[in-house]
Every structure is written in C-alpha cells, then in structure tokens.
C-alpha cells in the first residue's frame, strides 16, 4: 500500500512473476500468489501468501475501507526521490493499519487490542534518483513508529528484492496461523481459479454451484466429491480472497471466480460518482442497472454476469453506508448518492433559519467513509429526516421543521474535524438525542474520538476558537485565554454524556432503527431488481390519507411514499402532483382512477373526513372518496386493489365501514414499520411472501420485529 505513483504494482508484479513490466496506475485492487513465500510448517502444513495491491488515489480509499481485512504483513511504499515530502501519505496508511489491527484483535477477544500487522517501510523506484532523506532520518522514522524494517528496492533493476523477500519470510507468523484442513477438492478448485485468473481467454467468471461442479468434473472424470464438500472448499477460498460468493436478484447463489472484478467495479462507481457534472456525487440508478455507464470491468462479460456484478456492487455500498438511495418525487428518478463525493457547495438559502455551532469532534484512524456513514445512518433513524446534503455538510429535520446538522470542518491524513449545529429553537432534549446518536454511530468505528464542548468567555461572551481549544487540550492544558479580552478560561473535561434511562432507551431504539433501515434498503433494492427481471408490471399506487395531523402528513410523505418509490413503485401523492405550478387537477383525478392500487391510510381523522364528505371542501377530495368506494363495491379484483393500512386508532374507528372486513397492514408501532412496509411492497408487486427470492428477506425482518 502507499500513495499513487510510488511503484506498488511494478514491485508486486516483479515479486510475483520475477520480471519487470511497466504499469499505469492501478484501478481498484489486484492480487498475486507469491510462490517465493511458499513454505511448509513443522507440522507439515503447506503455507502460501497472497499479495494484494491497493490503488493509492484518494478516491479509491473509500473502496479499500471495505476490503482491508486481517493482514499479517503490510508493505508501505513511498517514493524516496520525492523532493517535497517523500513520506507524504505514509502516516495515513500506518493509521489505517493500526486501527484495523486493533479492530481485529478485539474481534478475537483480545481486550487490549494490541494486535497490529507487522509493517515494513519500502522505498520503491530507487533507480530514479537519489533519496532526499538520510539513512539516519529513515531509521528514526522506522524506530519511532514501531515498524519492523526498512528496505530500498528497484523493481526495474531487481535491487533489494532478495532482502525484501527475506524480511517478509521472517515476519509472517506461519506457526501462529490456524491451519485449515483442506481436501483435494479445495486444491483443485484453487488451481482452477488461479488458472482462470492468468488466462487471457476466460469467457465466464460467475458460476452457479452446478456449473462449477461441471467444470471441475471435466478436469478429472473419475473424481468424486459432494456438493457440501465443494461449497465448504469455496467458503475457505473466499476467506483467502480467491473467490467471492454473490446472489442473484432471485436469491440464488453464484460464485465469482475473479473477486477483484467486484472491487474494481466498486472503484469505477466512485470515479463515475465523482465525475457527476452537477457535483452531486451520484449515479442514476436505472442507467446504472441497465448497463448504460461505461465500466471497463464489464467488458466481455455476459449480460447476466454484468447484472449480478452491478447489483452486488450497489448492495456493497448500501450495506456499508457509503451511499444512500434517493428518489426524485416529481420525476420518479432514483439515484445512488455518495456523500463523500459531493462537490456541490452549500448555497445561500432563502429564508434560512440561523444556526449555531455546538459540540466539535476530532476523529483519528481509518476515517474513510466516516462522514458518509454518519450522513446515511442519522437519516436512517425514525426521528431525524435528512433534508439536504452538500459538500462536507448534511442537514436534518425533526418534528415541525426543527433543524439539526453536522459538517466536516477539516480533513487531514487519517483525521477529521466534525461540528454539530442546530437552529436556535431546537430544544435541549432534541440536541441531546442528536448528539448521542452521532457519538453512538462514531463509537461503532475503530476510531480515536476527542470531543470539544463550545467555550464562551464569561466576561465578554466571545466564543473561543475551536482550533485553540483543540490545540490546548491536545497539549494537556486545561485553560486558554480569550482572544478578545484576555480572560483566562477553563476548558471543559471530556466526559461521557449523562443520559437518563428514558433518553438512553430512545437512543438505543433509534440506533436499532438505523440498523433495520440498512437491511430494509438492501431488501427493497433486491425486490425491485427481482420484479424487473421477472417482467412484473410496475404498480401505480395512489395514497389516500387525511390532512390535518402534521405528524401523519409527514409520515405519509417522508416515510411511506419515499420507501414505496425506492422499491420502484410509481406513487401518486397529492403533495407531489399538485405542487407543480400549472399542474392539472382534472388530470390528477384521472390518474387516480387509472392507478392499479389505492392505499388507504386509516386514522380516526380519516374516518371523520370520510363521513363528513362535503362537495364544498373540494373536487379532488370528493373524487378521491368516490374512487375508493366504487372499487370496494366492484369486482373482487377491484376490491383487492384497495390496500388498507392502519396508522392510528382501531380498525372500527379508523377505516370506513366498507374496509372493516379487509386484512390491513398495521403501522401503529414504530418498531413494526419495516416488516409491515416490506409486506405492503410484496402485495403491490403480487409477490408471495414465501417466494424463494424474498422469503429469507422477510424472515430477517420477522426476527427483528
């Protein structure tokens, strides 16, 4: 690993193939098996090493954060001839490795988290000029950071390679590694995969288990093995990075024999998102899934392979909160939005409420995707609705327009400065909830987090600059002087937020909601793709609900309607249709009549409005009730097109009489939302809950509920 252009691929190729070859900058990732490191342990276990080459460009770091797993040895490369700062970027990679080692150690149960990959500093391309740092300076750098060695190399001339290989052999803890008992099946599958990787004539890289069995049988006609043995071997190979198991939109298992294709396709998503002409850091979802972006990783692949890779890369980003799905309510166009890639600056908004900065944080460690993850997860809670995002800036609303948000104030290698802000009318309990969730989501990451409370001079009321507070606390000094009047000010100690039992329960509930939302977003993406693949007609759905209760109105628009849109359903909502200047009311009413389904949102106020139907209250409202009633007294098919959902109250008091004998979806409890919404989406698509393509998805929501 190392910054772009330092010679990683050239060195990796020389180590793997024993010859020099010129390379352009790596796109994404690639790997080689190093035969030079093959060895046999004292207990007879065969050992081999896989060398991964990670692209060094800043945008690719988003991808490496998804794949940088448990490494036993790290080679951090730099350009020793760089006259400006030859070790620039090295600190970033060292922080990534330290944090990753701590996370892996804690995962294994080592509470002190002391496990860190052995790391060697490698000077590459030494044939290009004289080093700008002395040997003494480099030795001091290695010693101060606890590195295991320093080696000068030239892939072109072959200099230092023997020394590097010797160093690598001595540092890989072969005797400590857990042995995997493998069979002849494992070895043959592995050999087949590696042969395919080196082949320039490979035609298919994604196989079903049946296709893999067929290929393996061709290599040895008398070879006998069970499906379970083969799948176990595939699982071992996946652990070592040789293959990747994927799933089709039907939920069927597939095996990717070239896993770097998925990694590199994900990298291409990032490059394309960064190039968005409007600076929105987004991709058009339909254009993406239709294969209308030019991604070189897909060249030469069959259409079904392209579809699986595109689906898998999208789900990868959604699962890791690197992007979120957003649908334009007016155009029904869906987008994948990558917060880290947004270049659009925050504009001056008309009638914008003034905000005030609150708590600030400095986070250090593997900071890739931290900003994106916070943007996505806070928007996944039931309480805070994401209303806008700009470059390094995200805004949310809660209740009746109360504004909360955060921004990334600065970024350094391996460090971020983040600041929370609120409108002045946001009450303390809401601020506390937002801050607690923010810190809770940060705590999930393997980061060092420092919190800085705002400090205001008690004499002149001038706020102390955050950078001064940060620097003084970093130095261990718990006071500073006001730069306006000189007053000595005490700096607050960093202490955990003290929450009441009720507040903690609320934080826990919102955190769980964010986790469930993550699963839900992946599930409805899969359902939409399955419906498209099966040729299921896109449902057109009108939502009938009662105005008058702000909380219910927000729920219908911000939760229900948006989620139906994300699932690919064409939603007809009065707030969206009639918001456009010049919109035709009569055409809107006609569209309601043609809709394939009508969702009735049952509340006591809905029944009150229904029973007091009055022509003076408007043509649209009267027509809406007529359509629902006509369907309920029509054919069974027409009756089934009306889907009642209960949002508040009881069935008898929240639905018109015509709906009292119909099965309804119960949305009254917040914790039941995702299961109820998923069942509603399946009903709209006429997909049975026990359909193999969705059964496992539904079961996962049932377990959460």
Secondary structure, 3 states (H helix, E strand, C coil): CCCCCCCHHHHHHHHHHCCCCCCCCCCCEEEEEEEEEEEECCCCCEEEEEEEEECCCHHHHHHHHHHCCCCCEEEEEEECCCCCCCCCCHHHHHHHHHHHHHHHHHHCCCCCCCCCCEEEEEEECHHHCCCCCCHHHHHHHHHHCCCCCEEECECCCCECHHHHHHHHHHHCCHHHCCCCCCCHHHHHHHHHHHHHHHCCCCCCCEECHHHHHHHHHHHCCCCCCCHHHHHHHHHHHHHCCCCEEEECCCCCEEEECCCHHHHHHHHHHHHHHHCCCCCCCEEEHHHHHCCCCCCHHHCCCCHHHHHHHHHHHHHHHHHCCCCEEEECCCCCCEEEECHHHCCCCCCCCCCCCCEEEEEEEEEEECCCCHHHHHHHHHHHCCCCEEEEEECCEEEEEECCCEEEEEEEEEEECCEEEEEEEEECCCCHHHHHHHHHHHHHHHHCCCEEEEEECCCECCCCCCECCHHHHHHHHHCCCCEEECCCCCCEEECCCCCCCCCCHHHHHHHHHHHHHHHHHHHHHHHHHHHHHHHHHCCCCCCEEEEECCCCCHHHHHHHHHHHHHHHHHCCCEEECHHHHCCCCCCCHHHHHHHHHHCCEEEEEECHHHHHHHHCCCHHHCHHHHHHHHHHHHHHCCCHHHHHCEEEEECCCCHHHHCCHHHCCCCCEECCCHHHHHHHHHHHHHHHHCCCCCCCCCHHHHHHHHHHC
